[in-house]
Amino acid sequence: MNFKISGTMRVGRETRKFSKELEAETENYAVEKTYMLLGAANGVPRSKISIEKVEKVA
């Protein structure tokens, strides 16, 4: 299944919006994968990432 995940993340003093579409088996795994990808790419801890919306994409 594909999921579209959107929210905000705090990078330094700046707050950035993000939107990711990815493939995962469950909604929970999609959320975990988003934390993992954003954290690794931007050096941001999970506590600075706020997921606001998770949608299943056809």
PyMOL commands that set and color helices and strands:
alter all, ss='L'
color gray80, all
select helices_A, chain A and resi 27-42+46-48
alter helices_A, ss='H'
color red, helices_A
select strands_A, chain A and resi 2-11+14-23+49-57
alter strands_A, ss='S'
color yellow, strands_A
deselect
rebuild
show_as cartoon
